[in-house]
Amino acid sequence: MRLASLLLAVSLCGLAQSTFEFWPGAVYDPSVPTAKEVLGYDLGDRVAGPGDIVRYLNALAAAQPSHMKVFEYGRTWEGRDLIYAVVGSEANMRRLPEIRAAMARLHDPRKTPPAEARS
C-alpha cells in the first residue's frame, strides 16, 4: 500500500510539473509575449507585484496595439501608476473615442433620457 501511495504521489508531481495550457490545443500568436518572456517567470509560479503587472500589460499592449491599450488614470500614494487596460476588436478599438463618449452620456441617470439609455 505504501509503495502504491508513493507511486501515485510521484506520478501526480510529474503531472503538476507539465506546462499549463489556458486553452488546450489552442494556437497562440507568437508575437504576443508570455509572462515568462517579460517577467522571467510564469504566472502562478509566484505572486506578481504591481510593477510586474503594469510591465506585462504594457508589453501586451505594445505587441498588439490594435487590440489593447493601457491608460494611466492616477498614481498611488507610493507613486505607482494606476492603470486600466482596454481590450477589444480592431473595429471597437478604432471606435474607442465614440464608445467613451457614449458611456459618458450614460454616467448620470438624472441627465440621460430613458430612450437613450435603452438604445
ABEGO torsion letter per residue (X at the ends): XAAAAAAAAAAAAAAAABBBBABBGBBBBAABBBAAAAAGBBBGABBBBAAAAAAAAAAAAAABAAABBBBBAEBBAAGBBBBBBBBBBAAAAAAAAAAAAAAAAAABAAABBAAAAAX
